[in-house]
Amino acid sequence: MNLTELNDHFGLSGVLTFEDHNGLTRLQVKTPACTATVYLHGAHLTHWQPTGAQPVLFLSDRSDFAPDKAIRGGIPVCFPWFGPRAGGKPGPSHGFARIQPWEVAFAALSGENVHLTLTLGPTALSRSLGFDGFRVAYEMVLGKKLTLRLTVANYGEGMLKYEEALHTYFSIGEVRRTTIAGLESALFVDKTDGLKEKETPPEALILSGQTDRVFPENVSSTTIGDGPRTITINKSNSATTVVWNPWTEGSVTLKDLRPDAWPGFVCVETANTGEDAITLAPNDAHTMQAEITLGKA
Ligand SMILES: O=P(O)(O)OC[C@H]1O[C@@H](O)[C@H](O)[C@@H](O)[C@@H]1O
């Protein structure tokens, strides 16, 4: 659908409008409860700000907005693999979903919440990478809180094994003064240190260097302490949590991130990766959910 058709079919007067940005289609949401921006490219939520609060998501001002590139910041949807593809097989980092155009299936205002569903089915790119029999529905409920539901269905004849992540970049005042509660004494794989297995200290986590930690079999809720506010992530059907910040060392390798931007965000990701990957029998489906709420410290 072109912009006119999208606005005719799914636009909500004064609440939800589709527009072009750099050749990509995005939609802007404005309600008494929040403002939000979603790109159909990657089903990428780049902005969510409850009324009266600071923006919750970080977006790199050097991000590419191009059909073959992932947006840096917001919430990239990683599917059907996380990080580099296993087994040395070809394919983009974190899967193809974040660089494919998604379709709008549903948009409505219910009370003060906008309910939006975007879908992704097989594309030329996914087929070229061997993924044919799947469908993904991504439901967002945008209001004072944010609910994200990623449902994957197997329409193929064989088993479908996949990894997934909502790679959320939270905007924070200063990462070295930010706490992450909920991962106390938790086991993690340290991707910055040869995949060694380690355990976090018994108190809330405060990052002090380049961080790339995968917490397997971890269903805990996490709460980010960002100065006077807290950001809580409650999740269901997600067995992996990932915490990432590139720090100075990692940032210099990322062309789409200002080298001094890293103190302003932390990624706390709701995921199913590695041993927690999902395997679906034909006609089966699985839903992973994250719910993000703001509070006072
Ligand atoms: O640069 P990308 O592909 O968006 O990935 C960013 C980071 O994403 C994190 O989730 C991974 O654990 C890191 O290993 C990776 O570097």
The ligand as an SDF file (V2000), in Angstrom:
LIG
                    3D

 16 16  0  0  0  0  0  0  0  0999 V2000
   25.2870   -3.8970   15.5640 O   0  0  0  0  0  0  0  0  0  0  0  0
   24.1130   -4.8360   15.7440 P   0  0  0  0  0  0  0  0  0  0  0  0
   24.0620   -5.9130   14.6910 O   0  0  0  0  0  0  0  0  0  0  0  0
   22.8260   -4.0940   15.8570 O   0  0  0  0  0  0  0  0  0  0  0  0
   24.3430   -5.5830   17.1150 O   0  0  0  0  0  0  0  0  0  0  0  0
   24.5860   -4.8660   18.2820 C   0  0  0  0  0  0  0  0  0  0  0  0
   24.8310   -5.8110   19.4580 C   0  0  0  0  0  0  0  0  0  0  0  0
   23.6180   -6.4190   19.8230 O   0  0  0  0  0  0  0  0  0  0  0  0
   23.7060   -7.1520   21.0400 C   0  0  0  0  0  0  0  0  0  0  0  0
   22.4540   -7.5890   21.4290 O   0  0  0  0  0  0  0  0  0  0  0  0
   24.6390   -8.3120   20.8400 C   0  0  0  0  0  0  0  0  0  0  0  0
   24.7110   -9.0980   22.0080 O   0  0  0  0  0  0  0  0  0  0  0  0
   25.9880   -7.7480   20.4580 C   0  0  0  0  0  0  0  0  0  0  0  0
   26.9030   -8.8020   20.2580 O   0  0  0  0  0  0  0  0  0  0  0  0
   25.8750   -6.8730   19.2110 C   0  0  0  0  0  0  0  0  0  0  0  0
   27.1170   -6.2690   18.9380 O   0  0  0  0  0  0  0  0  0  0  0  0
  1  2  2  0
  2  3  1  0
  2  4  1  0
  2  5  1  0
  5  6  1  0
  6  7  1  0
  7  8  1  0
  7 15  1  0
  8  9  1  0
  9 10  1  0
  9 11  1  0
 11 12  1  0
 11 13  1  0
 13 14  1  0
 13 15  1  0
 15 16  1  0
M  END
$$$$
